[in-house]
């Protein structure tokens, strides 16, 4: 995992974990799928990086998967899914030696799990530039 992928994952965990409204809707925010957690919960999943940058600064495009896992009917989790998507948009800014300059939701998917319940996946593209620049 590159530094940009680690920085984006860490920022996502921080932003999601700091959302008090989301905290009231789920049982926790986890780095990866927790071994024992009761639904609903949010997990920060796979991070895939590829080369991206500008003429004067190197960068990395990171695709990050955020998942909301639940039990019962998916319609019951509309508020938690909306908060997860709002938190994803708040990822812009400094992140561990990188600057996240653009965030865009690329794909949203709802799937029912064989063992019961469901999972809402949100794939977010974060374009990161090396170094931290203060916003003007």
Secondary structure, DSSP 4 states (H G I P E B T S, - for coil): --HHHHHHHHHHHHHHHT-HHHHHHSS-EEES--SS-PSSEEEEEEEEEEEEE-SSSEEEEEEEEEEEEESS-GGGGHHHHHHHHHHHHTT-EEETTEEEEEEEEEEEEEEE-TTSSEEEEEEEEEEEEES-----
